[in-house]
Amino acid sequence: MEKHKLGEMEEKLADLIWAHAPLKTKVLIALCADAFDWKRTTTYTMLKRLCERELFAHENGEITIMTSKEAFKSGQGEQFVNENFGGSLPQFVAAFTRGKKLSADEVREIQKLIASHEEE
Protein backbone atom coordinates (compact mmCIF):
# COMPACT_ATOMS: atom_id res chain seq x y z
CA MET A 1 0.00 0.00 0.00
CA GLU A 2 1.38 3.35 -1.02
CA LYS A 3 0.50 6.10 1.44
CA HIS A 4 0.03 8.87 -1.13
CA LYS A 5 -1.82 6.93 -3.83
CA LEU A 6 -5.60 6.72 -3.70
CA GLY A 7 -8.10 5.15 -6.02
CA GLU A 8 -10.76 7.40 -7.52
CA MET A 9 -13.42 6.59 -4.92
CA GLU A 10 -10.93 6.70 -2.05
CA GLU A 11 -10.01 10.21 -3.14
CA LYS A 12 -13.67 11.25 -3.36
CA LEU A 13 -14.31 9.88 0.12
CA ALA A 14 -11.22 11.63 1.48
CA ASP A 15 -12.41 14.93 -0.03
CA LEU A 16 -15.83 14.40 1.56
CA ILE A 17 -14.28 13.78 4.97
CA TRP A 18 -11.86 16.72 4.71
CA ALA A 19 -14.83 18.95 3.90
CA HIS A 20 -16.90 17.81 6.91
CA ALA A 21 -14.50 16.58 9.62
CA PRO A 22 -14.68 16.10 12.46
CA LEU A 23 -17.86 14.09 12.01
CA LYS A 24 -19.74 11.17 13.48
CA THR A 25 -19.68 7.84 11.64
CA LYS A 26 -23.46 7.89 11.16
CA VAL A 27 -23.18 11.31 9.46
CA LEU A 28 -20.50 9.95 7.10
CA ILE A 29 -22.68 6.95 6.29
CA ALA A 30 -25.55 9.29 5.35
CA LEU A 31 -23.25 11.54 3.28
CA CYS A 32 -21.86 8.52 1.40
CA ALA A 33 -25.33 7.10 0.79
CA ASP A 34 -26.35 10.44 -0.76
CA ALA A 35 -23.14 11.15 -2.68
CA PHE A 36 -22.15 7.65 -3.82
CA ASP A 37 -25.19 5.45 -3.17
CA TRP A 38 -23.06 3.35 -0.80
CA LYS A 39 -24.25 0.94 1.84
CA ARG A 40 -22.94 1.24 5.40
CA THR A 41 -20.49 -1.65 4.90
CA THR A 42 -18.94 -0.02 1.84
CA THR A 43 -18.42 3.22 3.74
CA TYR A 44 -16.71 1.34 6.60
CA THR A 45 -14.46 -0.58 4.18
CA MET A 46 -13.36 2.56 2.36
CA LEU A 47 -12.90 4.50 5.61
CA LYS A 48 -10.70 1.71 6.96
CA ARG A 49 -8.40 2.03 3.93
CA LEU A 50 -8.01 5.76 4.51
CA CYS A 51 -7.35 5.23 8.21
CA GLU A 52 -4.65 2.66 7.36
CA ARG A 53 -2.95 5.38 5.31
CA GLU A 54 -3.12 7.60 8.41
CA LEU A 55 -5.24 10.24 6.71
CA PHE A 56 -8.00 9.95 9.30
CA ALA A 57 -8.63 8.43 12.70
CA HIS A 58 -11.86 6.61 13.53
CA GLU A 59 -12.39 6.23 17.26
CA ASN A 60 -15.52 6.02 19.38
CA GLY A 61 -17.78 6.72 16.42
CA GLU A 62 -15.97 9.93 15.42
CA ILE A 63 -13.76 10.58 12.40
CA THR A 64 -10.98 13.13 12.72
CA ILE A 65 -8.26 14.35 10.38
CA MET A 66 -4.73 13.05 10.93
CA THR A 67 -3.25 14.42 7.70
CA SER A 68 -4.52 17.65 6.16
CA LYS A 69 -5.50 17.71 2.51
CA GLU A 70 -2.65 20.15 1.82
CA ALA A 71 -0.08 17.89 3.48
CA PHE A 72 -1.42 14.87 1.60
CA LYS A 73 -1.28 16.68 -1.77
CA SER A 74 2.24 17.85 -0.99
CA GLY A 75 3.24 14.24 -0.30
CA GLN A 76 1.64 13.13 -3.56
CA GLY A 77 3.63 15.76 -5.46
CA GLU A 78 6.87 14.79 -3.76
CA GLN A 79 6.26 11.10 -4.46
CA PHE A 80 5.50 11.87 -8.12
CA VAL A 81 8.72 13.89 -8.54
CA ASN A 82 10.75 11.18 -6.79
CA GLU A 83 9.29 8.35 -8.89
CA ASN A 84 9.32 10.09 -12.26
CA PHE A 85 12.19 12.57 -12.11
CA GLY A 86 14.64 10.99 -9.68
CA GLY A 87 13.66 13.56 -7.07
CA SER A 88 14.88 16.41 -9.29
CA LEU A 89 12.57 19.40 -9.10
CA PRO A 90 14.42 21.18 -11.95
CA GLN A 91 13.87 18.14 -14.22
CA PHE A 92 10.18 18.16 -13.31
CA VAL A 93 9.82 21.89 -14.04
CA ALA A 94 11.68 21.47 -17.35
CA ALA A 95 9.35 18.63 -18.37
CA PHE A 96 6.25 20.50 -17.18
CA THR A 97 7.10 23.67 -19.10
CA ARG A 98 8.42 21.98 -22.25
CA GLY A 99 6.32 23.25 -25.13
CA LYS A 100 4.37 25.59 -22.86
CA LYS A 101 5.07 29.27 -22.39
CA LEU A 102 4.69 30.65 -18.87
CA SER A 103 2.97 33.97 -18.37
CA ALA A 104 4.88 36.79 -16.69
CA ASP A 105 2.66 36.34 -13.62
CA GLU A 106 3.47 32.61 -13.45
CA VAL A 107 7.20 33.32 -13.72
CA ARG A 108 7.02 35.92 -10.92
CA GLU A 109 5.01 33.56 -8.74
CA ILE A 110 7.53 30.74 -9.23
CA GLN A 111 10.43 33.11 -8.55
CA LYS A 112 8.78 34.27 -5.32
CA LEU A 113 8.23 30.68 -4.27
CA ILE A 114 11.86 29.78 -4.96
CA ALA A 115 13.15 32.87 -3.11
CA SER A 116 11.05 32.01 -0.07
CA HIS A 117 12.67 28.56 0.12
CA GLU A 118 16.30 29.49 -0.60
CA GLU A 119 18.92 28.63 1.98
CA GLU A 120 20.83 31.61 3.34
C-alpha positions as CSV (number, residue, x, y, z in Angstrom):
1,M,0.0,0.0,0.0
2,E,1.4,3.4,-1.0
3,K,0.5,6.1,1.4
4,H,0.0,8.9,-1.1
5,K,-1.8,6.9,-3.8
6,L,-5.6,6.7,-3.7
7,G,-8.1,5.1,-6.0
8,E,-10.8,7.4,-7.5
9,M,-13.4,6.6,-4.9
10,E,-10.9,6.7,-2.0
11,E,-10.0,10.2,-3.1
12,K,-13.7,11.2,-3.4
13,L,-14.3,9.9,0.1
14,A,-11.2,11.6,1.5
15,D,-12.4,14.9,0.0
16,L,-15.8,14.4,1.6
17,I,-14.3,13.8,5.0
18,W,-11.9,16.7,4.7
19,A,-14.8,18.9,3.9
20,H,-16.9,17.8,6.9
21,A,-14.5,16.6,9.6
22,P,-14.7,16.1,12.5
23,L,-17.9,14.1,12.0
24,K,-19.7,11.2,13.5
25,T,-19.7,7.8,11.6
26,K,-23.5,7.9,11.2
27,V,-23.2,11.3,9.5
28,L,-20.5,10.0,7.1
29,I,-22.7,6.9,6.3
30,A,-25.5,9.3,5.4
31,L,-23.3,11.5,3.3
32,C,-21.9,8.5,1.4
33,A,-25.3,7.1,0.8
34,D,-26.3,10.4,-0.8
35,A,-23.1,11.1,-2.7
36,F,-22.1,7.6,-3.8
37,D,-25.2,5.5,-3.2
38,W,-23.1,3.4,-0.8
39,K,-24.2,0.9,1.8
40,R,-22.9,1.2,5.4
41,T,-20.5,-1.7,4.9
42,T,-18.9,0.0,1.8
43,T,-18.4,3.2,3.7
44,Y,-16.7,1.3,6.6
45,T,-14.5,-0.6,4.2
46,M,-13.4,2.6,2.4
47,L,-12.9,4.5,5.6
48,K,-10.7,1.7,7.0
49,R,-8.4,2.0,3.9
50,L,-8.0,5.8,4.5
51,C,-7.3,5.2,8.2
52,E,-4.6,2.7,7.4
53,R,-3.0,5.4,5.3
54,E,-3.1,7.6,8.4
55,L,-5.2,10.2,6.7
56,F,-8.0,9.9,9.3
57,A,-8.6,8.4,12.7
58,H,-11.9,6.6,13.5
59,E,-12.4,6.2,17.3
60,N,-15.5,6.0,19.4
61,G,-17.8,6.7,16.4
62,E,-16.0,9.9,15.4
63,I,-13.8,10.6,12.4
64,T,-11.0,13.1,12.7
65,I,-8.3,14.3,10.4
66,M,-4.7,13.1,10.9
67,T,-3.2,14.4,7.7
68,S,-4.5,17.7,6.2
69,K,-5.5,17.7,2.5
70,E,-2.6,20.2,1.8
71,A,-0.1,17.9,3.5
72,F,-1.4,14.9,1.6
73,K,-1.3,16.7,-1.8
74,S,2.2,17.8,-1.0
75,G,3.2,14.2,-0.3
76,Q,1.6,13.1,-3.6
77,G,3.6,15.8,-5.5
78,E,6.9,14.8,-3.8
79,Q,6.3,11.1,-4.5
80,F,5.5,11.9,-8.1
81,V,8.7,13.9,-8.5
82,N,10.7,11.2,-6.8
83,E,9.3,8.3,-8.9
84,N,9.3,10.1,-12.3
85,F,12.2,12.6,-12.1
86,G,14.6,11.0,-9.7
87,G,13.7,13.6,-7.1
88,S,14.9,16.4,-9.3
89,L,12.6,19.4,-9.1
90,P,14.4,21.2,-11.9
91,Q,13.9,18.1,-14.2
92,F,10.2,18.2,-13.3
93,V,9.8,21.9,-14.0
94,A,11.7,21.5,-17.3
95,A,9.3,18.6,-18.4
96,F,6.3,20.5,-17.2
97,T,7.1,23.7,-19.1
98,R,8.4,22.0,-22.3
99,G,6.3,23.3,-25.1
100,K,4.4,25.6,-22.9
101,K,5.1,29.3,-22.4
102,L,4.7,30.6,-18.9
103,S,3.0,34.0,-18.4
104,A,4.9,36.8,-16.7
105,D,2.7,36.3,-13.6
106,E,3.5,32.6,-13.5
107,V,7.2,33.3,-13.7
108,R,7.0,35.9,-10.9
109,E,5.0,33.6,-8.7
110,I,7.5,30.7,-9.2
111,Q,10.4,33.1,-8.6
112,K,8.8,34.3,-5.3
113,L,8.2,30.7,-4.3
114,I,11.9,29.8,-5.0
115,A,13.1,32.9,-3.1
116,S,11.0,32.0,-0.1
117,H,12.7,28.6,0.1
118,E,16.3,29.5,-0.6
119,E,18.9,28.6,2.0
120,E,20.8,31.6,3.3
